């Protein structure tokens, strides 16, 4: 098992989220510590978006987010999502 490069992983996650949620946002404009979910976030992800991102993460990384509460914690920011993927392998 190889350790994922954190910087590259975060770039890949931003791209994955933009594609999975069909957002018209340049992935590089998403800050690593910016909120992803809710009306106060730049992306404004909702529960359907979270489900789509979860499925994409399962396909790409084999990491499974168990439920809605867990998803809100894990998908709080790009940083928290990257940490989850790196530790959850």
Backbone bond lengths (Angstrom), bond angles and torsions (degrees), N, CA, C in turn:
res aa  C-N    CA-C-N  psi(-1)  N-CA   C-N-CA  omega(-1)  CA-C   N-CA-C  phi
1 X - - - 1.451 - - 1.527 108.65 -
2 X 1.297 115.77 129.61 1.457 119.70 179.97 1.525 110.14 -100.89
3 X 1.304 115.09 149.12 1.454 120.37 177.40 1.525 108.34 -80.95
4 X 1.307 114.88 131.38 1.457 119.28 178.77 1.521 109.66 -74.31
5 X 1.320 115.89 139.10 1.450 120.91 173.80 1.531 107.27 -67.68
6 X 1.320 116.50 120.91 1.463 122.00 -174.19 1.528 112.65 -59.17
7 X 1.308 117.67 -43.89 1.460 121.53 -178.64 1.526 110.56 -64.27
8 X 1.321 116.54 -45.33 1.464 120.78 179.25 1.528 110.67 -66.57
9 X 1.315 117.08 -40.46 1.462 120.87 178.43 1.531 110.26 -58.95
10 X 1.320 117.19 -45.43 1.464 120.85 -179.86 1.528 111.31 -63.12
11 X 1.329 116.74 -40.41 1.470 120.35 176.25 1.526 110.46 -61.52
12 X 1.329 115.45 -45.09 1.464 120.64 -179.57 1.528 111.42 -64.18
13 X 1.331 117.00 -39.78 1.462 120.87 179.50 1.525 111.46 -64.56
14 X 1.308 117.03 -40.91 1.467 120.75 178.14 1.524 110.22 -60.67
15 X 1.318 116.18 -45.13 1.468 121.14 178.63 1.526 110.08 -63.01
16 X 1.320 116.87 -44.16 1.460 121.93 -179.02 1.536 110.46 -61.10
17 X 1.324 117.53 -44.62 1.463 121.64 -179.39 1.521 110.86 -64.42
18 X 1.324 117.39 -45.62 1.463 121.19 -179.97 1.526 109.74 -60.35
19 X 1.333 117.78 -42.73 1.466 121.04 -179.67 1.526 111.55 -70.99
20 X 1.338 117.55 -46.64 1.466 121.25 -176.63 1.519 111.80 -63.05
21 X 1.325 116.52 -33.87 1.471 121.02 -176.31 1.523 112.75 -101.41
22 X 1.328 116.17 2.68 1.462 122.10 177.70 1.531 111.92 52.43
23 X 1.328 115.23 50.75 1.469 120.98 179.91 1.528 109.44 -95.90
24 X 1.314 115.64 143.34 1.461 121.76 177.96 1.529 108.24 -94.56
25 X 1.338 114.82 66.55 1.463 122.60 -176.60 1.523 107.09 -135.38
26 X 1.319 116.75 138.44 1.460 119.91 174.98 1.527 107.62 -73.36
27 X 1.330 118.55 122.84 1.466 121.02 -176.90 1.530 113.47 -53.19
28 X 1.322 116.92 -35.62 1.467 120.05 -177.16 1.528 112.83 -69.73
29 X 1.326 117.58 -11.63 1.462 120.29 178.32 1.534 112.44 -86.67
30 X 1.317 116.97 -7.41 1.464 120.70 179.41 1.523 108.34 -83.28
31 X 1.325 116.55 120.56 1.468 121.07 179.32 1.525 109.57 -74.08
32 X 1.334 116.18 144.50 1.459 121.38 -178.83 1.519 112.61 -61.03
33 X 1.334 117.14 -29.18 1.466 120.78 -176.58 1.532 112.94 -108.47
34 X 1.323 117.12 12.11 1.470 120.77 179.08 1.530 110.11 -81.58
35 X 1.330 116.30 144.86 1.466 121.49 176.93 1.528 109.40 -61.27
36 X 1.322 116.25 139.16 1.465 121.48 179.12 1.521 112.18 -100.72
37 X 1.328 116.31 -31.47 1.458 121.46 -172.63 1.527 110.21 -108.60
38 X 1.315 115.40 138.40 1.457 120.54 173.22 1.513 113.90 105.75
39 X 1.311 114.56 170.00 1.457 120.83 -175.64 1.524 113.34 -70.28
40 X 1.336 116.97 -20.27 1.465 119.68 -179.63 1.529 112.57 -88.07
41 X 1.329 117.40 1.51 1.468 120.04 179.21 1.517 110.57 -96.69
42 X 1.321 115.59 156.80 1.469 120.71 179.08 1.529 111.22 -63.83
43 X 1.338 116.56 -37.07 1.464 120.89 -179.28 1.518 112.20 -85.39
44 X 1.322 116.85 -29.63 1.464 120.72 179.43 1.518 113.53 60.28
45 X 1.328 117.23 43.57 1.463 120.14 -179.12 1.521 110.55 -64.87
46 X 1.341 115.78 139.68 1.457 121.30 176.73 1.530 109.14 -111.44
47 X 1.315 117.19 -174.07 1.468 120.55 -174.86 1.529 112.39 -62.94
48 X 1.313 117.72 -34.94 1.472 120.27 177.25 1.529 110.30 -67.20
49 X 1.325 116.62 -41.37 1.469 120.53 176.80 1.526 110.55 -61.17
50 X 1.330 116.13 -42.68 1.471 120.73 179.69 1.524 109.93 -59.51
51 X 1.322 116.99 -42.16 1.463 121.38 177.79 1.531 110.63 -62.45
52 X 1.321 117.28 -43.83 1.465 121.14 179.67 1.530 111.07 -64.20
53 X 1.324 116.86 -42.01 1.462 120.80 178.47 1.527 109.53 -65.13
54 X 1.319 117.10 -42.39 1.456 121.42 179.20 1.531 110.50 -58.14
55 X 1.317 117.45 -45.44 1.467 120.85 179.19 1.527 111.09 -63.69
56 X 1.324 116.50 -41.30 1.470 120.34 179.30 1.528 110.81 -65.05
57 X 1.325 117.44 -39.51 1.471 121.29 178.62 1.517 110.12 -65.49
58 X 1.335 117.09 -40.66 1.464 119.87 176.98 1.519 111.16 -60.12
59 X 1.337 116.29 -44.44 1.471 120.63 -179.90 1.522 111.65 -64.77
60 X 1.335 117.53 -45.71 1.459 120.97 -173.07 1.525 114.29 -82.31
61 X 1.333 116.71 -34.80 1.466 119.61 -171.62 1.524 113.74 -121.30
62 X 1.323 117.93 -8.68 1.456 120.71 -178.99 1.519 113.42 71.01
63 X 1.314 117.52 12.58 1.468 121.96 -179.76 1.526 108.02 -96.48
64 X 1.325 115.57 133.72 1.465 119.85 -176.72 1.522 110.13 -115.23
65 X 1.319 116.04 128.35 1.456 122.61 174.97 1.524 106.19 -95.11
66 X 1.324 115.84 123.91 1.461 121.49 -167.30 1.524 116.06 -71.39
67 X 1.325 118.70 -45.81 1.465 119.76 -174.29 1.529 110.57 -151.35
68 X 1.319 115.65 -179.68 1.461 121.33 -176.27 1.515 114.31 -61.95
69 X 1.339 116.73 -42.56 1.473 119.38 179.57 1.519 110.57 -65.14
70 X 1.323 115.33 -42.78 1.465 120.34 178.11 1.529 109.91 -63.25
71 X 1.322 116.73 -40.94 1.471 121.29 -179.79 1.525 110.71 -62.09
72 X 1.325 117.56 -41.75 1.465 120.25 -179.89 1.519 111.15 -63.75
73 X 1.327 117.41 -36.06 1.471 121.07 177.08 1.526 110.96 -70.70
74 X 1.315 115.27 -49.37 1.465 121.11 -175.92 1.524 111.64 -67.13
75 X 1.319 117.44 -39.91 1.460 121.71 -175.57 1.525 112.45 -95.40
76 X 1.310 116.85 23.06 1.463 120.44 179.44 1.527 110.70 -61.72
77 X 1.335 116.49 -46.23 1.466 122.95 179.01 1.528 108.92 -142.64
78 X 1.309 115.90 170.10 1.463 120.25 173.22 1.530 109.54 -60.99
79 X 1.334 116.99 -40.73 1.462 120.92 179.30 1.527 111.70 -58.22
80 X 1.339 117.23 -47.11 1.466 119.88 -178.23 1.522 111.17 -68.15
81 X 1.313 117.54 -34.96 1.456 121.29 177.75 1.531 110.95 -67.30
82 X 1.313 116.65 -42.92 1.470 120.56 178.44 1.538 110.69 -64.01
83 X 1.327 116.73 -41.79 1.468 120.34 177.75 1.523 111.07 -60.63
84 X 1.332 116.62 -42.99 1.454 120.79 178.70 1.529 111.32 -60.12
85 X 1.318 116.61 -46.68 1.458 120.20 -178.74 1.523 110.80 -64.86
86 X 1.311 116.96 -42.02 1.457 120.35 -178.96 1.518 112.19 -67.83
87 X 1.318 118.23 -35.05 1.448 120.47 -178.65 1.524 113.67 -89.18
88 X 1.340 115.11 -21.59 1.462 119.53 -173.73 1.516 115.45 -90.15
89 X 1.280 118.00 6.79 1.466 120.25 -178.45 1.491 111.16 -78.32
